[in-house]
Structures are given as structure tokens and as C-alpha cells.
Amino acid sequence: MPFFGYVGLFLLLPTGIVVWDAFKNPTGHFTLSGLTALGNSQVRGFFIGSFKLSLVSALVGAVFGAILAYAVASGNPDGVIRRLYLAASGVLAQFGGVTLAFAFLALIGPAPTGLLFHASWYYSFPWGITVIYAYFQIPLMVLVFLPAIDGLKVQWREASDSLGSSAWQYWRYVGGPLLLPAFLGALLLLFANALSAFATIQAWEDQIPYTVAQQIYTSTSSEVGLANINYADALALGMVVLVAIVMTGYALLQRRAARWLR
Amino acid sequence: MAAITSVGETPMAAPAKRPVGMQGRRRRRLNLFRYVVFTVFGLFFLLPLLALARWSLEGAKLGSWSLTAWRQIASYSNEGIPPLISTVEITLELAVITSVVMLVLVVPTMIWIRLRVRWLARTMEFLCLLPLTIPAIVLVVGLGPIYNKIAHLSLSTLMLFWVYVILALPYAYRALAAGLNAIDATTLSEAARSLGASWFSVIVRVIMPNMWDAMLNALLLTSALVLGEFTIAFFLLYFNLQVELYSISRNTPNAGVIFSTSTASLLFAFVLLLILSFARRRRRGIPG
């Protein structure tokens, strides 16, 4: 099967190389120094930076994305609004990257006298960057959470109404618990997404490295004369471990959510 | 061909309307909530995009309007980087190549596994969704050595398609799996086989025509992903559209051309996905 050969060569092999090389030094000998580098305070700072940014932007994206997804889902399934919002979500969730950073550059005004307002707090970390990240986190949330909300059956609401429950009680005892696994799963997916994001932050702020992703780039680019591929491999390995933990949680929650989501 | 799937099946019922049975007052409150949400989020999302469009039309004097930046898309070039229009071309070519390779590689494999070797299905699913867990930035670190080998053979940016296929795999797989699940592949293939069709005909002339929509879906998602990709090209020092825009913005801050090209590419991707939503709706309309 050509497919398996292909995946092996371009997916499994590179990952294997990362893991393998993380345990080597630049001269090719085995060492744990790459891994011990993960423990020093500067590197820990990058991981904490990545963690903070991912957590905050995932929370913001998940909460607002869920609200928007509910508003979209409660409309006509073939309506114009739903179609526009879904297409736009697809564009922003997958396409963002560099373009998104430019859009913000345009918003705060590229010229000395800004078009709207010149706000330096956009550059603050993690809150300013979170606002920018929200532009791909919220759309991603809409895309992954919409099926769960669509899966809420009208009959459940009617049943709870006919038993005399209030809207609050419906959400507290029926809707909320049903959506919770899907919501938490989506939250983890958003977290992993923010963790691996690189394009936006690189195009927005390439002077100060905040995240692991930026640091991986710095350590592979020879421009600065500090290129150390094994260090990059160790950082990458750290990221793989982090993402793997998060995505395992996602898979488990997804399985839980799938019990009633048909 | 589509008629085959509809034999003996009832047309899919229209999705139930949510508000059925709701009291008028709650319905009104829900509508109020929806319009407030749509307005607030619409503004939030549109504001930077409108600013982007506005600055793409900025003239030489502040506050004036001009089409210069849009004309520059075709002519812009700078020292040390390839001309802008050539990277647009190469990115579009990449999108096409990646989509085609993806379909050729994945569709027959999926159908084959569905029909003949079902025990491989879970492995296939796992492999296809794996790129979601391995960030592009990690993948690219390991790809360095492999691409160094390929680079000895050819230096073309088009070589990026090898890894783009992997990046797009989860999205394409989901789209294709949905398409394949919607048809009764086993019955179709048994019917075709008993009429004397070869396995090749079964896959190409019987099953595939029944999942055109899913294939279109996978194709558009793959294209959108390739058009927006930055990380991998940037690391491997290839100039695709996004890397080119990034380089221009670093050499010439606030060049109008980065705003016009960004606007154009966002609009292009938006139209692609809008086409997709219409294709989806059409599928819902066809019985089966």
C-alpha cells in the first residue's frame, strides 16, 4: 500500500528523528543533556509562556465560541447566517496565520497616526496576544462544538418543559451535563491548537520569544549563530509530550461525548 | 450513478426545526439573544478584516484612496525574495498538486480497506488523525534531514507538497470518511463484482462517483490549508505566499501590497469554503 509507505516516510520518520535526536549531542553521541536543558529556568519560562497563552486563549475561545455556536445552531440549519458563519469560521480557523497578524497591524494602524487607534497593549503577553488568538480559537470552537449542540434534541427540552422545569433547571440538569464532555474536549483541542500555533505570533512579534514554538525556530535558524538542532529536538519532544497528554484527554472526552451524540 | 444509492431507501427527512413547540415569549427572547450575539461577534471579527481592506486601498497620501496596492500584486518584487506573483502561482500550484496527490493516495486506500481489509480501518484512522497531535513545528524539525536529501534532487518550492499532504490528512480523511459512510459500499461492490467488474472498476467507476461531494469537500479543505500554510515553508526556507508576505513585511514595513494580497487571499479562501457549504446543501437535497 503506497499510503502506508507515504505516511511512514513523512509522518512517522520525522517524528522518530525528533525523538531520536533529542537524546544526542551535536557530535552524534548519546546524551541526556538535551533533556536536562528542558529543566533550566529559561527553557521552563518558554514552556510556562506557551502554557499560559494556550490556556488563556483556549478558555476565552471555548467560552465565547460556545455562545456563538449556540446562536448559530439555534437558527435555520440551511440559513444564510449559518452558512456565512461556518465558511468564515473555516477560513479564520485554518487560514489565519500570517494574514491575521497583518489584519491586526491594519486595525491598530500601520502609519504613525493609526486608522482607528494605536494601542500598545495589543503587544502585551499573554492578554494582548490572546485577543489576536481569539480570532482563530473562537472560529475553531464553533466548528468543533456545533455538532454537539446540533445533537441536543428538541424533545429533551420539551420533556423538561412539560415536567415544569425552568430554563435554568434545563441547562443545569439536562443541557449542561450533556454538553460538558464535548465542551471540555473542545477546550483541550483549542489548547493544543494554541500550543502548536506559530505563524501568527511570529508575524506579529518576532523580537521577543514568548513561546516554545518561537524558541524552536530561534534554535534552528543559524542566523543568530546559536543553531543547535538537538536543543530544538529536545524542545520539540517536550511539546510532543505535552500535546500527546492533552490529545489523549481529548480522545477520552470525545468518546464520552459520543455516547449520546448520534 | 447516484440513483443506485436511492433504491430502497427513503429520502432523508428534513432536519427538525428547533423552535417547534416553543412558547412565543421564549422564541422572541432567543431571537433577541441571537441577533445581539451575531452583531457583537460580527463586529469583532469584521473590524480587523475591514481595516485590512481599507489599508489595502490606501493612497500615497494618508486618508486618500487608491488601487495601487492591488495593482502591485502582479508586479511587486524586492531584492532577495522572488517576485510576489510567482509565489502566488506556486502556492496555487501547490494547492492543486497536494489535493490531487491526497485524493489519489487516500481515496483508493480507504475504499480498499472498507471493502477488503476492514481490520486495518482503525490503524488507518489513527494514522490519518495523528498529524493533529504532532504540531507542524515539531514535524518540521524532524523533516529537516529528509528535505535535505530531497533538496539534492530538486530545489523547487513545489517539493513542499510531500509534507502538505500529511498536514491536510486529518481534514481530508474526515470529509472522505463521512462520504464513504453515507453509501453502502459493500452492497455496491458486490453488485458490481457479480456483474463481472474488476476491482479497479469497482473503485473508480462505482464507488468513487458516489462520493464526489466528499471528494470535493476534501479537495477544498486541502486547498484552503495549503494556501494558508506558513510554518513549514518558513522553516525549510521555501517561499510560498505566506512566507513571501512575511518577508515583505519585514523588509518594507507597512507595504500596501501585503494588505491587498492578504485581503485577496482571505476572500479567495472564503469563497472556496462558501462553495463547499453549497455543495453540502445539495447533497442533503438528494435522496440517500
Interface residues (C-beta under 8 A of the other chain):
Chain A: M1 P2 F3 F4 Y6 V7 L9 F10 L11 L13 P14 T15 G16 I17 V18 D21 F64 I67 L68 A71 A73 S74 G75 N76 P77 D78 I81 R83 L84 Y85 L86 A87 A88 G90 V91 L92 Q94 F95 G96 G97 V98 T99 L100 F102 A103 F104 L105 A106 L107 P110 A111 T113 L115 L116 Y135 I138 V154 E158 A167 A192 L195 S196 F198 A199 Q202 A203 D206 A213 I216 Y217 T220 I229 A232 D233 A236 M239 V240 V243 A244 M247
Chain B: P15 A16 K17 R18 P19 V20 G21 R26 L30 F33 R34 V37 F38 F41 F45 L47 P48 L49 A51 L52 R54 W55 L62 L105 V106 T109 W112 M124 L127 L130 P131 L132 T133 I134 P135 A136 I137 V138 L139 V140 V141 G142 L143 G144 P145 I146 W162 V163 V165 I166 L169 Y171 L221 A224 L225 L227 G228 E229 F230 T231 F234 F235 Q242 L245 Y246 S249 R250 P253 N254 I258 F259 S262 S265 L266 A269 F270 L273 L274 L276 S277 F278 R281 R284
